[in-house]
Amino acid sequence: MEKQVSYLKKKGIALGTRLKGGRKIHIYMLSDLFIEVSYKNDNADEAPEKLNMLRGLNNLNEYLEKEFRTTF
């Protein structure tokens, strides 16, 4: 997973962060893939703990809308 995230940081575009369950989730774009990465201690300079990949902008929008609805 560390090699994947290293490649993602070099070749991908960091879109930003969001909070989920009190954790900071970093969102990246690489071609038509959108990847959420959780890092140890919520610090992007530390080891990645979890990846979530979505293909295409529509899938990302649907996923984020669903996540938003479940918080309320």
Helices and strands as residue ranges (DSSP letters): H 2-11, E 13-20, E 23-30, E 33-39, G 40-42, E 48-55, H 57-70
